[in-house]
Amino acid sequence: MKPIGGADELEQLIGQPLDRVRRKVRSELSDFDRQWLAASPFCVISTADAQGRVDASPKGDPAGFIEVLDKRTIAIPERPGNKLAFGFRNILENPNVGVLSIVPGRTDTLRINGQAQLVSDGDFFDRMVVKGHRPRVAIVVSVEEVFTHCGKAFMRSGLWEPDSWDSGGLPSMAMLSKAYVQPDTPLEDLESYYGPSYAERMYKD
């Protein structure tokens, strides 16, 4: 490997962004950004702890689950999960976050960077109820940067092209759970747990 020694060397290799690309980075949400978030059912939140150790956590709910509180603030609800809460714990140590919002079928994405805090209630929590689950925690992000990211990565990967999908050789979630989490549990029990009823329990603690 040949490590890159600094920003100057990096720019020599990849070049500098055009002025019009620099101008796309904004400090508040536009009406188009609000439309995007209203259509988005999925995002990834990047966080880091005080030592810089990072985490990227997927979040998904019915489209519009990212609540726009105002042009400089969004809120993302907690849902039942494994309770490791890596991202939440990181935010308590380091408020800097990045949010990548995705709309199925679209190759472009919306990126939001800012400062986050965890809150345990607010008047918007009632708008975040899904299938009877009212979040106990929400991530409130003060927007510092927002911009649309071009679709080249999705186009190159063929992510939305069904002909490119091939997961047949991968182990099932039940097999992964037996290998790493519950080695003493019979595989058939795990397959039953991760079967059709799994979706019915998504909003239950």
C-alpha positions in Angstrom: 0.0 0.0 0.0 1.0 3.6 -0.6 -0.6 5.9 2.0 -1.7 9.4 1.0 0.2 11.9 3.1 -2.2 14.9 3.2 -4.8 17.0 1.5 -2.5 18.4 -1.1 -1.6 14.9 -2.3 -5.2 13.8 -2.3 -6.2 16.8 -4.5 -3.4 16.0 -6.9 -4.9 12.5 -7.3 -8.7 13.3 -7.5 -8.8 17.0 -8.3 -10.9 19.8 -6.8 -14.7 20.2 -6.9 -16.2 22.6 -9.4 -17.6 25.9 -8.0 -21.2 24.7 -8.8 -20.6 21.6 -6.7 -19.4 23.6 -3.7 -22.5 25.8 -4.0 -24.9 22.9 -3.5 -24.0 22.6 0.2 -26.6 24.6 2.1 -27.2 25.4 5.8 -31.0 24.9 5.9 -33.7 22.6 4.4 -35.4 23.8 1.3 -39.0 22.9 0.2 -37.5 20.2 -2.1 -35.6 18.7 0.9 -38.9 18.6 2.9 -40.5 16.8 -0.1 -37.6 14.3 -0.2 -37.8 13.5 3.6 -41.6 13.1 3.3 -41.0 10.4 0.7 -38.0 8.7 2.4 -38.6 5.5 4.4 -34.9 4.8 5.2 -31.7 6.5 6.3 -28.3 5.7 7.8 -27.0 7.8 10.7 -23.3 8.0 11.2 -21.9 8.8 14.7 -18.6 8.7 16.5 -17.7 8.5 20.2 -15.3 10.8 22.0 -12.3 8.7 20.8 -13.5 8.9 17.1 -14.7 5.2 17.0 -17.5 5.2 14.5 -20.9 3.6 13.9 -23.3 3.7 11.0 -26.9 2.7 12.0 -29.8 2.1 9.6 -33.2 3.5 10.5 -36.4 2.7 8.7 -40.1 3.4 9.1 -43.0 4.4 6.9 -42.1 7.2 4.5 -41.9 10.6 6.2 -40.7 9.1 9.5 -37.9 11.8 9.7 -39.8 14.7 11.2 -39.0 18.2 10.0 -39.4 20.5 13.0 -38.2 23.6 11.1 -35.8 24.5 8.3 -32.8 23.9 10.5 -34.0 20.9 12.6 -35.1 17.3 12.1 -36.0 14.5 14.4 -35.6 10.8 14.0 -37.5 8.3 16.2 -36.1 5.3 18.2 -37.7 2.0 17.5 -37.3 -1.4 19.4 -34.0 -3.0 18.7 -31.1 -4.9 20.3 -30.6 -2.2 22.9 -26.9 -1.9 22.2 -27.6 1.7 21.3 -24.1 2.3 19.9 -25.3 5.4 18.0 -27.2 6.9 20.9 -24.2 6.4 23.3 -21.9 8.0 20.7 -24.2 11.1 20.5 -24.0 11.5 24.3 -20.2 11.8 23.9 -19.9 13.5 20.5 -22.9 15.3 19.0 -21.6 15.4 15.4 -23.7 13.2 13.1 -24.3 12.6 9.4 -27.6 11.4 8.0 -27.9 9.7 4.5 -31.6 9.7 3.4 -32.7 7.3 0.7 -35.8 7.0 -1.4 -36.3 3.6 -3.1 -35.7 3.7 -6.8 -33.9 7.0 -6.7 -30.2 7.0 -7.3 -29.6 10.4 -5.7 -29.6 10.8 -1.9 -30.0 13.6 0.6 -27.2 14.2 3.0 -27.6 16.1 6.3 -24.7 16.9 8.7 -25.1 18.6 12.0 -25.2 18.5 15.8 -27.5 16.0 17.5 -29.0 15.6 20.9 -31.2 12.8 22.4 -34.6 13.8 23.8 -37.0 11.7 25.8 -40.2 13.6 24.9 -41.6 16.5 22.8 -44.8 17.6 21.3 -43.8 15.9 18.0 -43.5 12.4 19.6 -47.3 11.9 19.1 -46.7 12.3 15.4 -44.1 9.5 15.5 -46.4 6.7 16.7 -46.4 3.7 14.4 -48.5 0.6 15.1 -49.0 1.7 18.7 -45.3 2.3 19.4 -44.5 5.8 20.7 -40.8 6.3 20.7 -39.0 6.6 24.0 -36.1 8.5 22.5 -35.6 10.7 19.4 -32.5 12.1 17.8 -32.9 15.8 17.2 -30.4 17.1 14.6 -29.6 20.8 14.2 -28.8 21.1 10.5 -25.4 22.5 9.6 -25.0 21.2 6.1 -27.5 19.7 3.6 -27.0 18.7 0.0 -28.2 16.3 -2.6 -25.6 13.6 -3.5 -25.5 12.4 -7.1 -26.5 8.9 -8.1 -23.3 7.5 -9.4 -22.7 5.0 -6.5 -26.2 3.6 -6.8 -25.9 3.4 -10.6 -22.5 1.7 -10.5 -23.8 -0.8 -7.9 -27.1 -1.5 -9.8 -28.7 -1.4 -6.4 -32.3 -0.9 -7.7 -31.9 -3.3 -10.6 -33.5 -6.7 -9.7 -31.4 -8.5 -12.3 -28.3 -7.7 -10.2 -29.6 -9.0 -6.9 -28.0 -12.3 -5.8 -28.1 -13.2 -2.1 -28.7 -16.9 -2.6 -25.3 -18.0 -1.3 -25.4 -16.0 1.9 -26.3 -17.6 5.2 -29.7 -16.8 6.6 -30.2 -14.5 9.7 -31.0 -17.7 11.6 -27.7 -19.2 10.7 -25.8 -16.0 11.6 -27.6 -15.9 14.9 -26.6 -19.5 15.7 -23.0 -18.8 14.7 -22.5 -15.6 16.7 -25.3 -15.1 19.2 -27.1 -18.2 20.2 -25.0 -21.3 19.5 -26.9 -23.5 21.8 -30.3 -22.8 20.2 -31.5 -25.3 17.6 -31.3 -23.9 14.1 -35.0 -24.7 13.4 -36.0 -22.7 16.5 -34.1 -19.7 15.1 -35.6 -20.1 11.7 -39.0 -20.1 13.2 -38.1 -16.9 15.2 -36.9 -15.1 12.1 -39.8 -16.4 10.0 -43.0 -14.6 9.0 -43.9 -13.7 12.6 -40.7 -11.6 13.0 -42.3 -8.7 11.0 -45.3 -8.7 13.4 -43.0 -8.1 16.4 -41.0 -5.1 14.9 -42.7 -2.5 17.0 -42.8 -4.5 20.2 -40.1 -4.2 22.9 
